[in-house]
């Protein structure tokens, strides 16, 4: 073999190796793209779940507030009723003296 043939053979081998590496990288890129797409979908699903949980938490807090307000209203009414009864009792006691 002449020196030119040896150089051409080496060059051909290097080209074949580059082609092989290129194909391997393309496969790797496709795999990574697929995984990236899957992860983005999962991220979106988790974000939706988080938003739903925030909405549920807000609704729960509002329900607690309205329940507390109702309880406060009921307590105020009971206190007013008790005060009225005390006033009546004091009035009756004053009248009997």
Backbone bond lengths (Angstrom), bond angles and torsions (degrees), N, CA, C in turn:
res aa  C-N    CA-C-N  psi(-1)  N-CA   C-N-CA  omega(-1)  CA-C   N-CA-C  phi
1 X - - - 1.453 - - 1.524 108.96 -
2 X 1.272 112.33 141.58 1.456 116.58 178.41 1.518 109.03 -84.64
3 X 1.291 113.80 167.72 1.467 119.21 -179.17 1.519 110.67 -63.68
4 X 1.302 118.59 -34.88 1.467 123.09 179.41 1.521 109.94 -65.97
5 X 1.336 116.70 -40.69 1.459 119.98 179.30 1.531 110.43 -65.91
6 X 1.311 116.97 -39.85 1.476 120.80 178.99 1.531 109.87 -62.69
7 X 1.323 115.69 -44.59 1.467 119.94 179.41 1.518 110.38 -63.17
8 X 1.347 116.91 -41.94 1.465 120.58 178.86 1.530 111.17 -64.53
9 X 1.314 117.21 -39.56 1.466 121.40 178.67 1.530 110.02 -64.42
10 X 1.316 116.34 -45.15 1.468 119.98 177.85 1.526 110.83 -62.23
11 X 1.320 115.78 -41.52 1.457 120.87 178.73 1.532 110.64 -63.29
12 X 1.327 115.68 -42.12 1.468 120.08 178.46 1.524 110.06 -63.46
13 X 1.324 117.38 -42.52 1.472 121.15 178.57 1.535 110.58 -61.57
14 X 1.317 115.97 -42.84 1.465 119.68 179.28 1.520 111.13 -64.98
15 X 1.333 116.82 -39.14 1.465 121.02 177.98 1.526 110.41 -64.47
16 X 1.346 116.46 -43.14 1.464 120.77 178.28 1.537 110.26 -61.79
17 X 1.309 115.77 -41.03 1.467 120.07 178.83 1.533 109.96 -64.32
18 X 1.328 117.36 -42.82 1.460 121.05 178.30 1.535 111.33 -62.91
19 X 1.326 116.15 -40.75 1.476 120.22 178.06 1.521 109.98 -62.18
20 X 1.345 116.24 -44.53 1.470 121.28 178.77 1.532 110.14 -61.39
21 X 1.329 117.49 -47.22 1.464 121.14 179.88 1.524 111.13 -63.34
22 X 1.331 116.52 -37.39 1.465 120.94 177.71 1.532 110.38 -61.68
23 X 1.335 116.50 -45.48 1.473 120.59 178.88 1.526 110.47 -62.32
24 X 1.321 117.80 -42.09 1.460 122.16 179.27 1.537 110.27 -62.32
25 X 1.314 116.31 -42.92 1.462 120.07 179.59 1.523 111.52 -66.49
26 X 1.335 116.56 -37.77 1.468 119.32 177.46 1.524 110.48 -61.96
27 X 1.339 116.28 -43.13 1.462 119.75 178.05 1.530 110.98 -62.64
28 X 1.314 115.12 -42.11 1.462 119.93 179.05 1.525 111.12 -63.13
29 X 1.317 116.88 -42.49 1.462 121.28 179.21 1.524 110.20 -62.74
30 X 1.313 117.41 -43.97 1.466 120.87 179.12 1.522 110.63 -61.69
31 X 1.317 115.79 -42.70 1.466 120.33 178.56 1.529 110.51 -62.07
32 X 1.317 116.75 -44.23 1.466 120.69 179.66 1.525 111.55 -66.19
33 X 1.327 117.03 -37.48 1.466 120.02 177.41 1.525 110.39 -63.08
34 X 1.329 115.41 -42.55 1.456 120.09 179.59 1.532 110.61 -63.37
35 X 1.305 116.03 -44.98 1.469 120.39 179.61 1.531 110.26 -64.49
36 X 1.312 116.99 -40.57 1.464 121.39 178.89 1.524 110.90 -61.76
37 X 1.324 116.36 -43.20 1.462 121.09 178.65 1.525 110.41 -61.13
38 X 1.334 115.63 -45.23 1.459 120.96 179.62 1.530 110.47 -61.33
39 X 1.322 117.18 -44.08 1.457 120.94 -179.54 1.529 111.64 -65.59
40 X 1.329 116.84 -37.36 1.461 119.97 177.32 1.523 110.92 -64.27
41 X 1.334 116.54 -40.39 1.459 120.51 178.45 1.529 110.15 -63.58
42 X 1.338 116.33 -43.80 1.460 120.19 178.50 1.528 110.97 -62.77
43 X 1.313 116.44 -40.07 1.464 120.88 178.46 1.523 110.65 -62.06
44 X 1.321 116.78 -43.72 1.465 120.21 178.23 1.519 111.42 -62.74
45 X 1.327 117.01 -40.70 1.463 120.63 177.97 1.528 110.51 -62.44
46 X 1.328 116.75 -43.25 1.465 120.59 179.49 1.527 110.90 -65.44
47 X 1.324 116.83 -37.61 1.466 119.77 177.24 1.522 110.57 -63.83
48 X 1.328 116.73 -41.33 1.467 120.25 178.68 1.532 110.14 -63.49
49 X 1.333 116.37 -42.53 1.469 119.95 178.00 1.526 110.44 -60.98
50 X 1.324 116.20 -42.81 1.460 120.67 -179.41 1.528 110.42 -62.38
51 X 1.334 116.99 -42.80 1.462 120.34 179.30 1.529 110.83 -63.03
52 X 1.331 116.22 -41.98 1.463 119.66 178.62 1.523 110.56 -63.74
53 X 1.331 116.25 -39.54 1.462 119.55 178.59 1.528 110.90 -65.46
54 X 1.334 117.25 -39.99 1.461 120.26 177.51 1.526 110.47 -62.52
55 X 1.331 116.59 -42.90 1.456 120.51 179.19 1.529 110.36 -62.28
56 X 1.336 115.59 -43.94 1.466 119.90 178.81 1.513 111.61 -62.54
57 X 1.324 116.77 -40.52 1.466 121.42 178.89 1.523 110.11 -63.87
58 X 1.332 116.40 -43.18 1.466 120.06 178.88 1.523 110.59 -62.12
59 X 1.329 116.31 -43.84 1.467 119.69 178.92 1.524 111.22 -62.62
60 X 1.332 116.49 -40.15 1.453 120.81 179.48 1.535 110.45 -63.81
61 X 1.335 116.99 -43.05 1.464 120.60 179.09 1.529 110.69 -62.86
62 X 1.340 116.14 -42.64 1.467 119.43 178.68 1.524 110.77 -62.65
63 X 1.324 116.94 -40.70 1.461 120.76 178.70 1.526 110.34 -63.95
64 X 1.336 116.76 -41.12 1.465 120.21 178.22 1.526 110.75 -62.88
65 X 1.340 116.17 -42.51 1.464 119.64 -179.97 1.524 111.22 -62.65
66 X 1.326 116.11 -45.48 1.468 118.44 -178.52 1.522 110.37 -66.73
67 X 1.326 117.10 -35.91 1.460 120.76 177.32 1.522 109.89 -65.60
68 X 1.327 116.49 -42.70 1.468 120.39 179.03 1.516 110.34 -63.81
69 X 1.338 116.98 -41.01 1.468 120.69 178.96 1.525 111.06 -62.98
70 X 1.332 116.63 -39.11 1.463 120.16 177.59 1.518 109.99 -64.42
71 X 1.335 116.48 -44.01 1.465 120.17 179.70 1.526 110.74 -62.51
72 X 1.325 117.21 -41.31 1.464 120.76 178.46 1.523 110.17 -62.42
73 X 1.318 116.45 -42.23 1.463 120.44 178.04 1.517 111.67 -61.40
74 X 1.325 116.65 -42.23 1.462 120.93 179.02 1.533 110.66 -65.69
75 X 1.334 115.66 -41.32 1.466 119.11 179.06 1.527 111.27 -64.16
76 X 1.317 116.86 -41.13 1.464 120.57 178.48 1.526 110.26 -60.79
77 X 1.324 115.81 -42.85 1.465 119.71 179.78 1.521 110.34 -63.16
78 X 1.341 117.61 -43.30 1.463 120.72 179.24 1.524 110.82 -63.56
79 X 1.339 116.24 -42.28 1.468 119.50 178.97 1.523 110.56 -62.54
80 X 1.323 116.54 -43.25 1.475 119.99 177.95 1.522 111.35 -62.56
81 X 1.337 116.18 -39.50 1.468 119.91 177.62 1.527 110.44 -63.28
82 X 1.342 116.47 -43.28 1.475 120.75 -179.69 1.528 109.90 -64.13
83 X 1.343 116.28 -43.16 1.468 119.91 179.09 1.527 110.34 -62.13
84 X 1.329 115.62 -40.17 1.474 119.11 178.00 1.527 110.30 -61.93
85 X 1.316 116.59 -42.94 1.471 120.85 179.29 1.529 110.52 -63.71
86 X 1.336 116.37 -40.57 1.477 119.90 178.42 1.526 109.68 -64.06
87 X 1.333 115.69 -44.31 1.477 119.36 178.44 1.534 111.00 -59.38
88 X 1.322 115.68 -42.42 1.475 119.48 179.18 1.524 110.09 -63.37
89 X 1.337 114.65 -42.48 1.470 118.70 -179.55 1.519 110.80 -64.45
90 X 1.335 116.94 -43.28 1.465 120.50 178.87 1.520 110.06 -62.70
91 X 1.318 116.49 -41.20 1.465 121.05 179.44 1.519 109.64 -63.32
92 X 1.314 117.00 -44.50 1.473 120.18 179.33 1.503 110.80 -64.57
93 X 1.331 117.24 -39.51 1.468 120.48 179.21 1.529 110.51 -65.76
94 X 1.319 116.57 -37.91 1.473 121.32 179.62 1.526 109.94 -66.33
95 X 1.299 116.32 -39.21 1.457 120.91 -178.56 1.518 111.71 -68.98
96 X 1.333 116.46 -33.91 1.469 119.20 -177.25 1.520 112.03 -76.93
97 X 1.288 119.26 -17.51 1.470 121.04 179.51 1.445 110.22 -77.69
